Amino acid sequence: MNSVVLETKLSTGPTLQLVQGDITLEEVDAIVNAVNESLQHGGGVAWAISKAGGPAIQRESDAWIRAHGPVSHARPAWTSGGTLPAKYVIHAVGPVWGRGGEDKKLADAVTGCLQVADELKCKSISLPAISTGIFGFPKERAAGIIFKTIANTPTALEQIRIILFDPASVDIFKKAFPV
């Protein structure tokens, strides 16, 4: 069961929550999938989301790539949620640590997710700690960038949830949470 650890109301309007749990169980309009630019969901969060959401997510991802080409940091792709509770999956390409410009690329990915959610008329969204897994972005640094970007991005969203699976990541993000 997913549980809210911290919550605050942002000056830009939405409620921001830090949640410990499983992103595939989130009952929100959209969840964010941290992916590679070719939308191949072979590992980490992407694999878990694709597995839980069923084959429709990979089929729709493949169709997106055929129609639009590789996904950029600033402009996420989106698919249906397949069999997930979420209506949509927004596929964000985070930066790979060590390739340069990582802070801006992460901020662009988060901003892009919020913009796509607005375009899809979503009221709620759940995001993982983009790029902090196999892409190697330091969690402490990512937490600050993710929270600052959310706080400074105008959006029609009513609820933004940062969802983390393990207690160690939750502890790191708690330190950066804007209270």
N, C-alpha and C positions, 0 to 999 in steps of 0.2 A: 504494500500500500504506500502511495506517495504521501509525504507529509511536508507541510509548510514549516520551514525553520525560522525565517524572518520575512517581514512584510513592511512595506512603506508605500505611501502615496507620493508619487512624483509631482513636481510643480507643473510638468507638462500634461498631467491628467491621469495617466494610467496608474494602476496599482502594480508595484514590482514585488515579486515574491522569489525567495530562494527556497528551493524544494529539494528534498532528498528522495530519490526513487528511480523509477524506470520510465523513460520518455515514451516508450511504446504503450504505456497505460494512460497517458495523459488525455483527459477529456476536455480538449481545447479545440478551437477552430483549426489551428495549424501547429504542427511541430516542425522544428528545424533539424535537418539532417546534415551533419558535417561530412562533406564528400570531396572526391577528387573532381577535376574539371571534366572528366569523361562520364561521370555519373555511373561508375561501376561500383556497386555496393558490396564489395568483397570482404570487408573487415571492419572491426570496431563498431561504432554507433551505426554507421551506414548498413552494415550487415544485419545488426539486430533489428533495425527499422524495416529493412527489406524483408527479412524473414517473418517478422510479426505481421507486416502489412500484406504479404502474399505477392505472387508473381506480377500483379498489375503494376506495382511500383517500378520494377525493373523494365517492364515493357514500355511504360509511359516515359521512363527516363531515356531509354534507347530512342524512342520517337522524338523526344525533345532534342537530343543530340543531332539526329538526322535533320531536323527542321531548323535548329538554331546554331549548331556547332558547339564547341567547348564552352563551358560555363566560366564566367569571370568572377573575381572576388566581389566586384561591386554590383553585379546583376545575377542574383540567384535564379535557379530554375524552380519549377514547382510541378507537382503531380497530385493526383488524388491521394488519399490516405489508404487506399485499398481496403483491407479489413481492419485497419486500426480505428480506434475511437475518434481520432482527429479526422476532419474532413479533408485537409490538405497536408502535404509534406513539402516544405520549402527547402530546397537543396542548396546549401551555402558552401562555397569553396573557401576554406580558410587558408592562411599562409603556412608554408612549410618553414620552420625555424631554420635560419642560417642562409636563406636565399635573398635577403635584403628587403627593406620596406615592410617588415612584418607588422609593425604597429598600425600603419595606415591601412594595410590590406585587411587586418582583422576588423578595424573600425568600419571599413567599407563593407565587409561581409555582414556585420551586424546591422548597419544602416540599410543595406539592401534587403535584408530579411524583413525589417519593419516596413519598408516601402512596399514590398510585394504583398505582405499581409494586408496593408491598407488597400492595395489594388484589388485584392480578393475579398474585400469587405469583412475581414476577420475582426472579431472583438477580443480574441484571446490567442496567445501564442506561447509555446514553450521552446526554449533554446538550450542546447547543451553547452558545455565549455568548448566552443569551437577551436580546433587546432591544438588542443592540449594533450591529445592522445598520441597517435603514431606520427603526427606532424611536428611534435616536439616543442610547441610553444610553452614557455614556463607559465604554470598556472597562476602564480601570484601576479605576474605582469598582465596576463590575459584577463583576470578578474577585474583589475582596475580599468582596463580599456573597454571591456564589455559593459560594465556598469556606467562609466562616463558616457559612452556612446548612446546607450539607452536613455540616460537622463537628458541628453542634449539633442535628441532627435524628435521633432514633432511627429505625432502619430494619432490616429483615431482609435487605436487599440485601447481597450479598457483594462486589460490584464496582461502582464508580461511576466512569464515565469522562467527563471533559470533553474534547470533541473540537472542534478548531479547524482550519480549512482553511489559513489563511495564516500564514507564519512571523512576521509582525509581531504578530499576535494571540497566537500562542504565546509570544513574548517577553514580552508584557505580562502574560499569565497566569502565566508562570514566576516573575515577581517577587512575586506574591501567593500562590503555592503554599505550603500548610502543610507544611513539612518539619521 
